[in-house]
Amino acid sequence: MLLNELHKRFRPIMDVNSDSFDPVPSAACLLDPVFAQVLLIPEQAPLLHAAKLMVILWHLLLQKQQQ
């Protein structure tokens, strides 16, 4: 019961297939050398991919704003 509740609460930041998924926490972890190590384990490949896409999107948006 408690484990199910934890999964439910963390689904928006841990489950890339969730309708409410938010890639911002993953991207923030990717940019932090301490937390980035967690994203590099094979089980976290979907989160790593989402984080990379988010960082690329931010970069492209910043480039566009500077033009």
C-alpha positions as semicolon CSV with decimal commas, in nm:
position;residue;x (nm);y (nm);z (nm)
1;M;0,000;0,000;0,000
2;L;0,271;0,249;0,096
3;L;0,487;0,143;-0,199
4;N;0,193;0,194;-0,435
5;E;0,139;0,541;-0,293
6;L;0,507;0,627;-0,345
7;H;0,492;0,509;-0,705
8;K;0,179;0,720;-0,757
9;R;0,334;1,033;-0,606
10;F;0,660;1,006;-0,803
11;R;0,503;0,899;-1,134
12;P;0,512;1,256;-1,279
13;I;0,891;1,270;-1,246
14;M;0,989;0,904;-1,280
15;D;0,756;0,756;-1,542
16;V;0,814;0,895;-1,892
17;N;0,494;0,721;-2,007
18;S;0,280;0,906;-1,754
19;D;0,042;1,171;-1,890
20;S;0,167;1,406;-1,619
21;F;0,540;1,341;-1,678
22;D;0,759;1,648;-1,626
23;P;1,112;1,625;-1,773
24;V;1,246;1,928;-1,585
25;P;1,361;1,734;-1,273
26;S;1,541;1,482;-1,495
27;A;1,713;1,760;-1,687
28;A;1,816;1,927;-1,361
29;C;1,965;1,599;-1,240
30;L;2,151;1,555;-1,568
31;L;2,315;1,896;-1,526
32;D;2,431;1,820;-1,171
33;P;2,747;1,603;-1,166
34;V;2,640;1,426;-0,846
35;F;2,290;1,333;-0,962
36;A;2,384;1,271;-1,326
37;Q;2,544;0,943;-1,220
38;V;2,198;0,811;-1,128
39;L;2,069;0,878;-1,480
40;L;2,356;0,682;-1,633
41;I;2,247;0,343;-1,500
42;P;2,067;0,132;-1,764
43;E;1,736;0,124;-1,575
44;Q;1,713;0,501;-1,605
45;A;1,765;0,516;-1,982
46;P;1,416;0,660;-2,050
47;L;1,474;0,938;-1,795
48;L;1,817;1,010;-1,941
49;H;1,668;1,039;-2,288
50;A;1,394;1,274;-2,163
51;A;1,653;1,483;-1,980
52;K;1,873;1,514;-2,289
53;L;1,577;1,620;-2,500
54;M;1,480;1,883;-2,243
55;V;1,833;2,027;-2,230
56;I;1,847;2,039;-2,611
57;L;1,508;2,212;-2,621
58;W;1,623;2,473;-2,367
59;H;1,940;2,531;-2,569
60;L;1,745;2,578;-2,891
61;L;1,500;2,816;-2,724
62;L;1,783;3,024;-2,579
63;Q;1,954;3,038;-2,918
64;K;1,634;3,152;-3,083
65;Q;1,582;3,424;-2,822
66;Q;1,935;3,557;-2,876
67;Q;1,886;3,600;-3,251
